[in-house]
Amino acid sequence: MNFKKSVLSSFETYLPERVVTNDDISKFVDTTHEWIFERTGIERRHLVEKNQYTHDIAVKSALKTLKSEGIGPLEIDAIIIATATSEKRCPSTSALVQGIIGASNAFAFDIQAACSGFIYALTVADSFIKSGIAKKILLISTETLSLFTDWSDRSTCILFGDGAGSCIVKENDDDDDCGIIATKLYADGTKPNLITIENSEKNNNHGHLTMQGRAVFKYAIEYMYKSMIEILEENCTTFDDIDWIIPHQANRRILESMSKMKGVPFEKIAITINEHANTSSASIPLVIDTYIKSGKIKKGDKLLLSAIGAGLVYGSALIKL
Ligand code: COA
C-alpha cells in the first residue's frame, strides 16, 4: 500500500464551436438578454452541433490532455468519465472514448453524480491511485445538456451549455506536498424531484430536464457551504488558506448569495458562468482550465472545489495543485 498523494495535471477542455447568446435564445422563447444576465450571470453558452455527442467532445478534450501530459493512450490504465448526459444507456461513454483514442490498456467506466460528477470521479480516482489499482487515470467530465433541454421552456433552456474538461490523476513522484488533500461526498436522496431528467419513454416528457429553480437555488447555497466548511474544518484549514474557490457554475447569484449570507470570500470565487453557462459536471474542470490558461491559478495554489447536483448529491475537494 502506498500513501503518496494523487496529483492532478494537464487540465484541458473542449467547447463546441457553436456559440449561442442570450439574444439568440430570445428569438424563440419569451425572454431577454437583460433578464437572463441579471438572474443568472450567463451571457452565452457553447452548444453541440447536430450529430455531435457527449463522447465526441470528451475525445477532443482527452486528446488535448494526453498531448499536454506528453503521453500516448497506451500509458493510461483507467478512464473515468463523469456524465449525466450519456448518448447511450450502454456502452458507457468511457468505453466509447477508450476505443476511439486507442487506450487499450485502460479499464473504463462512467460515474453519474449529475453536476457533482467531477468531485465524485476525483474521489474514486484518488482512491484508485492510493490503493495502487491504477497509476495513471484519465479523468473526464463531459456533458451535452442541450440534448436533454426543452427548448420551449424559458425557465430552464436559458441555463445550460455543453462542454468537456479532462485531466490526468497520478501518483505524486515529486518531493513536494502537492495533490489531493481530501474529498468529502454527500447525498440527500429525499429530494429527487428538484432536478430530474426522465427516461424518454416515461412521463411523456421526451427525456427533458425539469427543475424547481427556487428550491434548487436555496439548497445549492446551504449544501455547498456545508460541504466546504466541513472539509475545511476537518483539515484544519480556513478560507484564508485557500487561493481559489472553484464552485459548480449554476448561477452567479447563488455564489453572490453564498458570499453575502455565509461570509465566503467572493474575491476568491472563480467564475466562468458568463461564458459557459451551466455545463453540469464539466463546469469545474472548465473553470480550472480557464483560470490556469489565463495565469490566475498557478502551480502550488490551494483550491477548494464544491458542487451540488440532481439527487441531490454534493461534495467538496481540497487540492494543492
Ligand atoms: N425570461 C423571462 N422571465 C422568466 C424567465 C426567462 N427566461 N424564466 C422565468 N421567468 C419568469 C417566471 O415566469 C416568473 O414570472 P411570474 O412572476 O410572472 O410568474 C418570474 O420570471 C420569476 O420566476 P422564478 O422562477 O421565481 O425566477 P428566479 O429568480 O428564481 O430565477 C432561475 C429562475 C432558474 C434563474 C433560478 O431559480 C435559478 O437559477 N435556480 C437554480 C437553478 C440551478 O442552479 N440549477 C442547476 C443546479 S445544479
Residues whose N, C-alpha, C, O or C-beta is under 5 A from the ligand:
A	BS01	COA	D30 T31 T32 W35 R39 C115 R154 S155 I158 G213 R214 V216 F217 A250 N251 I308 G309
